[in-house]
Amino acid sequence: MYNIPKLHLALAVFVLAALAWSGIAPYDRTTWWMEVAPVLIALPLMAATYRSFRLTDLLYVLIAMHCVILMVGGAYTYARVPLGFDLQHWFGLSRNPYDKIGHFAQGFVPAMVAREVLLRKGYLPRGKMLAFIVICIVLAISASYELIEWGAAVAMGQGADEFLGTQGDPWDTQSDMFMALIGSVCALLSLTGLHDRQLHARG
């Protein structure tokens, strides 16, 4: 047996509990499956690679937070998340903005995942080119997700409305990708130092 840090165990239990909660009685079961699909893919993948490619504590915390954002969106659908209605009221917005939080996280968290993989595998050294490639990867992920949403809209017609969560915004796709861009830049600006320290501590 190998030692698993208490933080990692706690995060795993928390995410699995949140997954169970979100799946008990979601607003729309099909939408739930589509929204939590990244979680259902990421968790087994991280478990399978835990011994061979254990991530930094920072990454596990960020991924857990992103999972929760996705699972809450899956439980309520993004346009109906109560926190989003609160934000809409507080800031006088015309729509529930919870999906923008999700797309910000879609840039913020993958940026740090990409940075860690690129550095630890030796693909790129630290520097401006690393930051540029990380942002490009994030935008590619965001664009791919928008293509998936487009495919769902074509395949499901009106049945995809809850998954798309556009709320009548004709520029929803563009603003989603812009939020991912902002998220990636914010992650690099705010967490690069901490991330480097944790990478250095790993040796």
N, C-alpha and C positions, 0 to 999 in steps of 0.2 A: 504493500500500500504506500501511497505517497501522500505527503502532507498537503492539505488544502487549507489555505488561510481562512480565518473566520469571516473576514469581509466577503470573500467570494461565496462562501456558503450562505451567508445572510442575504446577499444579493440574489442568489439563485432561488432561495425560498421565497423572497419577496416577489420576484418576477413570476414565479410559478403560481403563487397565491393570487396575484393580480390577473394572471391569465385565466385562472379558474373563475374568478369573480366576473371578468368581462364576458366569459362564455356562458354564464348561467342563463341569462335571459336578455340577450342583446336586442336592440330595436329591430334589426333586420339581420337574419342569420347569414344570408349570402354576403351582405356587406361586411359582416364580422369576419367571415373567412378571408375575404380579400384584404381587409385592413390588417389583420394579424398574421397574414402569410409571411411577411418578413421575419416576424418573431419565431414562427414555427420552423423557419429555415435556419435562422441564426443560432438558436439555442442548441439544436443537435450538432451543428457545425462546430460551435465553440466547445461543446463537451467532447467531441471526437478529437479535436486538436489541442485539448487542454494540456496534455503532457508534452507534446512536441512543440507547441507554439503558444505558451501562456502569455497573455497580454498583460500590460501594466495595470495597476489598480485603477488609474485614471480612466483607462478605456473601459474597464468593466463597469465602473460607476456610470459613465456616460451612456454605454449601451443599455444598461438597466433603465435609465431615465428615458431613453428613446423608446424602449419597449413599452413602458407605461403610457407614454404619449400615444403610441399606436393602439394599445389595447383600450384605452379610454375612448379614443375615436371610434374604435370598432364597436364598443358596447353601446354608445349613444348615436353613432354616426357623427361625423365632424360638424355638421350644421346644427346639431342639437346638444352639444356638450354644455352642461350648465356653466362651467367656468367661462366658456366663450360668450354666453349671454351676459354674464356679469361684466366682462371686458367690454362688450358692445355697449352696455348701459353706462359704465364709468367713463368711457372715452367718446361717447356719442357717435358710434360707428353705425353704418347702414346695414351691416351683416355680422353674423357670428364669426369672429376671427380665429377660432381654434385651429382651423386647417392651416392657417399661416404659421401658427406655432409649430405644427407638425412639419411643415416644409422648411422652417428655420432649423429645426432639429435634423431634418434630412440633409442639411448642409453641414451643420455644426459637428455632429457625431461622425459621419463618414469621413470628414476631413481629417480627424485625428486617427481614425482607423487606417486610412490610406497613408498618412504620414508615418505611422508606426511600422507598417508593412514595408514601405519603401526604404526606411532607414535600417531596419533590422535585417532585411534581406540584402542590403548593400546595393540597391538599385540606383540610389541617388545620395549624394552627400547633403549635409545641411546647407541652406543658402536660398537665394531667390528662386532658382530653378525648381527646387523642391516645392516651395510654396506655390509656384505657378502650376506645376503638374498636379499637386493636390487639388487645387481649385478646379482645374480641368476635369479631373476624375469626378469631383462632386457634381459639376454641371452635366457630365455624361450620365451619371446616376439619375439626376433629377430629370433630364430629358427622357431617359429610358422609362422612368416611372410615368411621365406624361404620355408616352406612347402606349404604355399598358392601359392607362385610363382611357385613351382614345379607342383602343381595341375593345375594352369593356363596353364603351358607349355604342360602338358599332354592333357588337354581338348581342347586347342585352337591351338596346333601345332605352326606353323610359325606365327600365328596371335598374339601370346603372346610375340613376340620379343620386341615390344616397351615397354611392361610392365616390362619384365625382365631386359632390359637395360644392358645385360652382355657385349656387345661390343666385343665379341670374347674372353673374359677372362675366361679360364677354372676354375680359382680359385675365381670367382666372389662371390659365395655363402659364402665361408670361409672368404674372406676379408670383406664382408658385416657384418658378425657377429663379426669380430674382431673390425671393426669400432664402432659397437654398444657397445662393451666391453670398448673400449677407451673412448667413450662418457660418459658412466656411471661412470667410474672412475674419469674423469675430472669434472663431475658434483658434485660428492661427495667431491672431494678435494677443489673445488673452491667455492661452494655455501652452504656448510653445516652450516657455521657460520651465514650467512645471513638468511638462512632458519630457523634456530633455533631462531633467534631474532624475526622473523615474527610470528613464532608459539607461542613464549612466549608472544608477544604483544596481541595475540588473547585470552590469558588466558586459 
